[in-house]
């Protein structure tokens, strides 16, 4: 870094998080390489990078020596530009109001001000296609209400498909998960005078995923979540990998707190056992303080067709996910439309997840992300240095 980052004077209860750590936490699907290998250049946009008098606009230049860029591209790695705010500790991608980024005199991308009444969806930009082996000259011009409130990093990243990210989520043992149920219900009892805590259904968990509306296959929950409801890990990964709003990814579908994988969530092996021991039509269970459970809701049986001439009941599929649990949010970009597989009752059943658009499974998401990692950013002309030997 060009200078030391100081803690915010008005941070309040926020915990100090350096901009390097925020850059690393920003995108679990494209993590930066470990150590100095992942940070090719990091700049705090303050003096001496910018003139002391710079306020609403500034320009700066730097050089990048990349003798192994071809080798990195062949390995599937990317070079990204990321920016964050210095007046916040959130790991959010945040561009200035406008920005022009050039490599070797060629404009690679431009950030334009958001349209009136609209919020711009900021996300990191890949620049590998425009970098050449050896020395590269970078020039940046920015405009903002305060140009000295940003940090910029040129990061070396490697794609991590959703399936691989699932494998990195830790499993919590059944006893530890059962203890969490006990602690949650015990704390709710102690705070029974608070209507906010002692709400109806606090002791219950639906076995239907609030994202996919199908029976949960891999039950997961946030480390800091204060509820028993789980969501399906694979559905969570698929939904967030397809979400266009980069800074709104990885929010718990039940309570909306940040649960960025793999460190902020865990697989609940006790709920996994409940799923295995319950019937496919069971939709909801209630827990006691000892961790024991009982079924409180089942999928409705198909009603007989009174208009049928032969008196036989009309057949209808059982829908185990017709109702979202309380507190769930309908995010059209994060929705995963799936139908429960008959007889699916435990993890490992292989139930495919049907996501938004053309993505229908983790395999499709993985292949889509792999094929798009080295793609030229939208809106650019795609011209760059040739990789031909």
C-alpha positions as CSV (number, residue, x, y, z in Angstrom):
1,X,0.0,0.0,0.0
2,X,1.1,3.5,-0.6
3,X,0.4,4.7,2.9
4,X,-1.1,3.5,6.2
5,X,-4.8,3.3,6.6
6,X,-6.1,4.9,9.8
7,X,-9.2,3.8,11.7
8,X,-12.3,5.9,11.2
9,X,-13.0,8.5,13.8
10,X,-16.8,8.1,13.4
11,X,-16.8,4.3,13.1
12,X,-18.9,3.8,16.2
13,X,-19.4,0.1,17.0
14,X,-17.9,-1.0,13.7
15,X,-14.8,-3.2,13.9
16,X,-11.8,-1.9,12.0
17,X,-11.2,-3.9,8.9
18,X,-8.3,-2.9,6.7
19,X,-9.0,-2.3,3.0
20,X,-6.8,-5.3,2.0
21,X,-9.0,-7.7,4.1
22,X,-12.1,-6.1,2.6
23,X,-10.8,-6.6,-0.9
24,X,-10.0,-10.3,-0.1
25,X,-13.5,-10.9,1.4
26,X,-15.3,-9.1,-1.5
27,X,-16.0,-12.0,-3.8
28,X,-15.9,-15.6,-2.5
29,X,-16.5,-16.9,-6.1
30,X,-13.2,-15.2,-7.3
31,X,-10.9,-15.2,-4.3
32,X,-7.5,-13.4,-4.4
33,X,-4.4,-15.5,-4.3
34,X,-2.8,-15.8,-0.9
35,X,-0.3,-13.2,0.4
36,X,1.5,-10.8,-1.9
37,X,0.7,-13.0,-4.9
38,X,-2.9,-11.7,-4.8
39,X,-2.1,-8.0,-4.5
40,X,-0.3,-6.7,-7.5
41,X,-0.8,-3.1,-6.6
42,X,-2.8,-1.4,-3.9
43,X,-3.3,2.4,-3.6
44,X,-5.0,4.6,-1.1
45,X,-6.2,7.5,-3.1
46,X,-4.7,10.2,-0.9
47,X,-1.5,12.2,-0.9
48,X,1.0,11.3,-2.3
49,X,-0.9,9.3,-4.9
50,X,-3.2,12.3,-5.4
51,X,-2.4,16.0,-5.0
52,X,-3.2,17.3,-1.5
53,X,-5.6,19.8,-3.0
54,X,-7.6,17.2,-5.1
55,X,-11.2,17.2,-4.1
56,X,-13.8,16.4,-6.9
57,X,-11.5,15.1,-9.6
58,X,-8.0,13.7,-10.0
59,X,-5.7,11.7,-12.3
60,X,-2.9,9.4,-11.4
61,X,-0.6,6.9,-13.1
62,X,1.4,3.8,-12.1
63,X,3.2,0.9,-13.8
64,X,2.7,-2.9,-13.6
65,X,5.4,-5.3,-14.5
66,X,3.8,-8.6,-15.4
67,X,6.3,-10.9,-17.1
68,X,4.2,-14.0,-16.4
69,X,0.8,-12.7,-17.5
70,X,0.4,-15.3,-20.3
71,X,1.2,-18.2,-17.8
72,X,-1.5,-16.8,-15.4
73,X,-4.1,-16.6,-18.2
74,X,-3.4,-20.2,-19.3
75,X,-3.9,-21.3,-15.7
76,X,-7.4,-19.6,-15.7
77,X,-6.4,-16.8,-13.4
78,X,-7.6,-13.2,-13.8
79,X,-6.4,-9.7,-13.1
80,X,-9.2,-7.5,-11.6
81,X,-9.6,-3.9,-10.6
82,X,-11.5,-3.5,-7.3
83,X,-12.3,-0.4,-5.3
84,X,-13.8,0.3,-1.8
85,X,-14.6,3.2,0.3
86,X,-12.2,4.4,3.0
87,X,-15.1,5.9,5.0
88,X,-16.7,2.5,5.6
89,X,-15.6,-0.9,6.7
90,X,-18.0,-2.8,4.4
91,X,-16.4,-5.2,1.9
92,X,-18.4,-3.6,-0.9
93,X,-17.3,-2.8,-4.4
94,X,-17.7,0.9,-4.9
95,X,-16.6,3.0,-7.9
96,X,-16.4,6.8,-7.9
97,X,-19.1,8.7,-9.5
98,X,-17.2,8.5,-12.8
99,X,-13.9,6.9,-13.8
100,X,-11.8,6.2,-16.9
101,X,-9.3,3.4,-16.8
102,X,-6.5,3.1,-19.4
103,X,-3.8,0.5,-20.1
104,X,-0.9,1.4,-22.3
105,X,-2.9,4.4,-23.7
106,X,-6.0,2.4,-24.5
107,X,-9.3,2.9,-22.7
108,X,-10.2,-0.4,-21.1
109,X,-13.4,0.6,-19.2
110,X,-15.3,3.6,-18.2
111,X,-17.6,4.0,-15.1
112,X,-20.4,6.5,-15.8
113,X,-22.6,8.3,-13.3
114,X,-25.9,6.4,-12.5
115,X,-29.0,7.6,-14.4
116,X,-31.3,9.9,-12.5
117,X,-33.4,8.0,-10.1
118,X,-31.4,4.8,-10.5
119,X,-28.8,3.0,-8.4
120,X,-25.7,1.8,-10.2
121,X,-24.8,-1.9,-9.8
122,X,-21.0,-1.8,-9.1
123,X,-18.9,-4.9,-9.6
124,X,-15.1,-5.6,-10.1
125,X,-13.7,-5.4,-13.6
126,X,-11.5,-8.0,-15.2
127,X,-8.6,-6.5,-17.2
128,X,-6.4,-9.5,-18.1
129,X,-7.2,-9.3,-21.8
130,X,-5.6,-5.9,-22.2
131,X,-2.4,-6.6,-20.2
132,X,0.8,-7.5,-22.1
133,X,3.9,-9.4,-20.8
134,X,6.4,-7.0,-19.3
135,X,5.8,-3.4,-18.3
136,X,2.3,-1.9,-18.5
137,X,1.4,1.8,-18.0
138,X,-1.8,2.4,-16.1
139,X,-3.6,5.8,-16.0
140,X,-6.8,6.5,-14.1
141,X,-9.0,9.6,-14.1
142,X,-11.8,9.9,-11.5
143,X,-14.5,12.3,-10.5
144,X,-16.5,12.2,-7.3
145,X,-17.8,14.3,-4.4
146,X,-14.6,13.4,-2.6
147,X,-11.9,11.6,-4.6
148,X,-9.8,11.0,-1.5
149,X,-12.2,8.5,0.0
150,X,-11.3,5.4,-2.1
151,X,-8.8,2.6,-2.2
152,X,-7.9,0.7,-5.4
153,X,-6.3,-2.7,-5.8
154,X,-5.1,-4.6,-8.9
155,X,-5.8,-8.1,-7.7
156,X,-4.8,-11.5,-9.1
157,X,-7.7,-13.9,-8.6
158,X,-8.7,-17.5,-9.4
159,X,-12.3,-18.6,-10.1
160,X,-13.9,-20.8,-7.4
161,X,-17.0,-22.5,-8.8
162,X,-20.1,-22.8,-6.5
163,X,-19.6,-26.6,-6.2
164,X,-16.0,-26.0,-4.9
165,X,-17.2,-23.3,-2.6
166,X,-19.8,-25.7,-1.1
167,X,-17.0,-28.1,-0.2
168,X,-15.2,-25.4,1.8
169,X,-18.2,-24.8,4.1
170,X,-17.5,-26.3,7.5
171,X,-19.7,-29.1,9.0
172,X,-20.8,-28.6,12.6
173,X,-21.2,-31.9,14.5
174,X,-24.7,-33.1,15.4
175,X,-24.0,-32.6,19.2
176,X,-22.8,-29.1,18.7
177,X,-25.8,-28.3,16.4
178,X,-28.2,-29.8,19.0
179,X,-26.6,-27.6,21.7
180,X,-27.3,-24.6,19.5
181,X,-31.0,-25.5,19.5
182,X,-30.9,-25.8,23.2
183,X,-29.1,-22.5,23.7
184,X,-31.4,-20.7,21.3
185,X,-34.6,-21.9,23.0
186,X,-33.2,-21.4,26.5
187,X,-32.2,-17.8,25.7
188,X,-35.7,-17.2,24.2
189,X,-37.2,-18.5,27.5
190,X,-35.0,-16.2,29.6
191,X,-36.0,-13.3,27.4
192,X,-39.7,-14.4,27.4
193,X,-40.8,-10.9,28.5
194,X,-39.6,-9.6,25.1
195,X,-42.3,-10.0,22.4
196,X,-39.5,-9.6,19.8
197,X,-37.8,-12.8,21.0
198,X,-40.8,-14.9,22.2
199,X,-42.5,-14.8,18.8
200,X,-44.7,-17.6,17.4
201,X,-42.8,-20.3,15.6
202,X,-39.4,-19.4,17.1
203,X,-39.0,-23.1,18.1
204,X,-39.8,-24.4,14.6
205,X,-37.9,-25.1,11.4
206,X,-39.4,-25.7,8.0
207,X,-37.9,-28.6,6.0
208,X,-38.5,-26.6,2.8
209,X,-35.8,-24.3,1.6
210,X,-36.9,-20.6,1.6
211,X,-35.0,-20.1,-1.7
212,X,-35.8,-23.1,-3.9
213,X,-39.1,-24.0,-2.2
214,X,-38.0,-27.6,-2.5
215,X,-37.2,-29.9,0.4
216,X,-33.8,-29.0,1.9
217,X,-30.9,-31.2,0.7
218,X,-27.9,-29.6,2.5
219,X,-29.2,-27.7,5.5
220,X,-27.0,-24.6,6.2
221,X,-27.3,-21.6,8.5
222,X,-25.3,-18.5,9.3
223,X,-22.8,-18.6,12.2
224,X,-24.5,-15.4,13.7
225,X,-28.1,-16.2,12.7
226,X,-30.5,-16.2,15.6
227,X,-33.1,-18.6,14.2
228,X,-33.5,-22.3,13.7
229,X,-34.6,-22.1,10.1
230,X,-32.0,-23.5,7.6
231,X,-31.7,-23.0,3.9
232,X,-30.3,-25.4,1.2
233,X,-26.6,-24.7,0.7
234,X,-26.6,-25.5,-3.0
235,X,-29.6,-23.3,-3.7
236,X,-27.9,-20.5,-1.8
237,X,-24.8,-20.8,-3.9
238,X,-26.7,-21.0,-7.2
239,X,-28.9,-18.0,-6.3
240,X,-26.1,-15.8,-5.2
241,X,-23.8,-16.7,-8.1
242,X,-26.5,-15.5,-10.5
243,X,-27.4,-12.3,-8.6
244,X,-26.6,-9.2,-10.6
245,X,-26.5,-6.9,-7.6
246,X,-22.9,-7.7,-6.5
247,X,-23.1,-5.9,-3.1
248,X,-26.3,-7.6,-2.1
249,X,-25.0,-11.1,-2.4
250,X,-24.6,-13.5,0.5
251,X,-27.5,-12.3,2.7
252,X,-29.3,-14.8,4.8
253,X,-32.7,-15.5,3.1
254,X,-34.3,-15.7,6.6
255,X,-32.9,-12.7,8.6
256,X,-30.9,-10.7,6.0
257,X,-27.6,-10.7,7.9
258,X,-24.4,-11.1,5.9
259,X,-23.4,-14.8,5.7
260,X,-20.5,-14.8,3.2
261,X,-19.1,-18.3,2.6
262,X,-17.3,-20.3,3.5
263,X,-16.5,-18.8,7.0
264,X,-19.8,-17.2,7.9
265,X,-22.0,-20.3,7.4
266,X,-22.0,-24.0,8.5
267,X,-23.7,-27.2,7.5
268,X,-26.2,-28.3,10.3
269,X,-25.7,-32.0,10.7
270,X,-28.5,-32.3,13.3
271,X,-31.1,-30.9,10.9
272,X,-29.6,-33.2,8.3
273,X,-30.4,-36.1,10.6
274,X,-33.9,-34.7,11.1
275,X,-34.4,-34.6,7.4
276,X,-33.2,-38.2,7.1
277,X,-35.5,-39.5,9.9
278,X,-38.6,-37.6,8.7
279,X,-41.0,-38.5,5.9
280,X,-40.8,-36.9,2.5
281,X,-44.1,-35.2,3.1
282,X,-43.1,-33.7,6.4
283,X,-42.7,-29.9,6.0
284,X,-42.1,-28.5,9.5
285,X,-40.8,-29.6,12.8
286,X,-40.8,-28.1,16.3
287,X,-38.0,-28.5,18.8
288,X,-38.0,-28.8,22.6
289,X,-35.2,-27.4,24.9
290,X,-33.6,-30.8,25.0
291,X,-33.3,-30.9,21.2
292,X,-36.1,-33.4,20.6
293,X,-38.4,-32.7,17.7
294,X,-41.8,-33.5,16.4
295,X,-43.6,-32.9,13.1
296,X,-45.9,-30.0,13.1
297,X,-46.9,-29.7,9.4
298,X,-47.1,-32.0,6.4
299,X,-47.8,-31.5,2.8
300,X,-51.6,-31.5,2.0
301,X,-52.9,-34.7,0.5
302,X,-54.6,-34.3,-2.9
303,X,-58.3,-33.6,-2.4
304,X,-60.9,-35.9,-4.1
305,X,-62.4,-34.5,-7.3
306,X,-66.1,-34.3,-6.6
307,X,-66.9,-33.7,-10.2
308,X,-65.3,-36.9,-11.4
309,X,-67.7,-39.2,-13.1
310,X,-66.2,-42.5,-11.9
311,X,-65.8,-41.2,-8.3
312,X,-62.1,-41.7,-8.2
313,X,-59.9,-39.1,-6.7
314,X,-58.1,-36.8,-9.2
315,X,-54.3,-37.2,-8.9
316,X,-52.2,-34.1,-8.1
317,X,-48.6,-33.7,-7.2
318,X,-47.7,-33.0,-3.6
319,X,-46.1,-29.5,-3.4
320,X,-43.7,-29.5,-0.4
321,X,-42.7,-25.9,-1.0
322,X,-45.8,-23.9,-1.7
323,X,-45.4,-21.5,1.2
324,X,-42.4,-19.4,2.1
325,X,-41.5,-19.2,5.8
326,X,-42.1,-16.0,7.8
327,X,-39.3,-13.5,7.3
328,X,-38.3,-14.7,3.8
329,X,-37.9,-12.1,1.1
330,X,-38.8,-12.4,-2.6
331,X,-35.7,-11.3,-4.4
332,X,-36.4,-12.0,-8.1
333,X,-32.6,-12.0,-8.9
334,X,-31.9,-14.5,-6.1
335,X,-34.9,-16.7,-6.7
336,X,-34.2,-20.4,-7.6
337,X,-37.3,-22.0,-9.1
338,X,-37.2,-25.7,-8.2
339,X,-39.7,-28.5,-7.8
340,X,-39.1,-31.1,-5.0
341,X,-38.1,-34.5,-6.2
342,X,-40.5,-37.3,-5.0
343,X,-39.0,-39.3,-2.2
344,X,-36.1,-36.9,-1.6
345,X,-35.6,-36.9,2.1
346,X,-31.9,-36.5,2.9
347,X,-28.7,-35.0,1.7
348,X,-27.0,-36.7,-1.1
349,X,-30.2,-37.5,-2.9
350,X,-29.0,-35.7,-6.0
351,X,-32.0,-33.5,-6.5
352,X,-31.2,-31.0,-9.3
353,X,-31.7,-27.3,-8.6
354,X,-33.4,-25.4,-11.3
355,X,-32.1,-21.8,-11.2
356,X,-33.2,-18.7,-12.9
357,X,-32.8,-18.6,-16.7
358,X,-30.6,-21.2,-18.4
359,X,-28.8,-22.3,-15.3
360,X,-30.4,-25.5,-14.0
361,X,-27.8,-27.0,-11.6
362,X,-24.5,-26.4,-9.9
363,X,-22.8,-28.1,-12.9
364,X,-24.3,-25.4,-15.2
365,X,-23.3,-22.6,-12.9
366,X,-19.8,-24.0,-12.6
367,X,-19.4,-24.3,-16.4
368,X,-20.9,-20.9,-17.0
369,X,-18.5,-19.2,-14.5
370,X,-15.5,-21.1,-15.9
371,X,-16.3,-20.1,-19.5
372,X,-16.8,-16.5,-18.5
373,X,-13.8,-15.9,-16.4
374,X,-11.5,-14.7,-19.1
375,X,-14.3,-13.0,-21.1
376,X,-13.9,-9.4,-22.2
377,X,-16.0,-7.0,-20.0
378,X,-19.3,-6.0,-21.4
379,X,-19.2,-2.7,-23.4
380,X,-15.5,-3.0,-24.3
381,X,-14.2,-3.5,-27.8
382,X,-12.2,-6.7,-26.9
383,X,-9.0,-5.6,-28.6
384,X,-5.8,-6.3,-26.7
385,X,-2.4,-7.7,-26.9
386,X,-2.2,-11.1,-28.7
387,X,-1.2,-14.1,-26.7
388,X,0.2,-15.9,-29.8
389,X,3.7,-17.2,-29.1
